[in-house]
Amino acid sequence: MSSLTLSSPAKVNLFLKVLRKRSDGYHDIATLMQAVSLFDRISVETLEGEGVSLWCSDPALPADSTNIAYRAADLYLKTTGLRKKISIRIEKNIPVGAGLGGGSSNAATVLKALDELEGGRLGKEALLDLSASIGSDCPFFISGKAAYAEGRGERLQPVDLPKFAYILINPGFQVSTAWAYSNLDLTKKGEDNILIFSGKAPSKAVDLKAILVNDLEEVTLRKHPVISDIKKALLGSGAVVSLMSGSGPTVFGVFEDRGAAERALAPLKKRFPDNFFVSLAEGLC
């Protein structure tokens, strides 16, 4: 028996362009992602026996093969031929269905934990390939580095970013990624689909103004106008820029520094109802 507990971070999309729909039903995107210091806690244990068991602190999440972290463990067993029982424990802090990549992060963290417990049986490159078959954002969380991503999100180019100071605000409901993509009207995009990332990474918050865009924001905003209210509140509280992350509904504000974010945090918590999630986070490497 052996066990390992790892932190599973959230992410934000500093820009997200949807370029085209693919023949496989997915979409080609261009995005710049940074992991942030909002973490779930994942404990993985290998035992005698066979199969996968999963417990999650959020009872709304499934504990069977429909959970992406469960599928990651099952895929690791099938890929390696390992004959062991895997027990997974997930303590959730990242809001679910929030555009913060929590599920993909959990799955990637399970893969990393298992491979570490097995002495690096697959290695990072193989884990990157394996994770891409589970979820589009999973390779990003395997890589452990801020990155510009293309394709479904699995083709990664590492980027050096500052440890931006964020405030994340989630309005307490979920948005389906599949729903957001299916309601995006790509026919209106035209030449706007030209990539806007030159490869020169932003070095401070104000630099983000030149690239900050999310093609899915308009889709989610049409159904949930509160997205606009949150953005206005963040900008009014001193955020240099504000944007919805992924398919939403979480909105982030980027501040000049951690001090500015800390000063804005308490007033923002008072401004919104108790069911809103309001948290300060910093960008990771």
Order of alpha helices (4+ residues) and beta strands (2+ residues): beta-beta-beta-alpha-beta-alpha-alpha-alpha-beta-beta-beta-alpha-alpha-alpha-beta-beta-alpha-beta
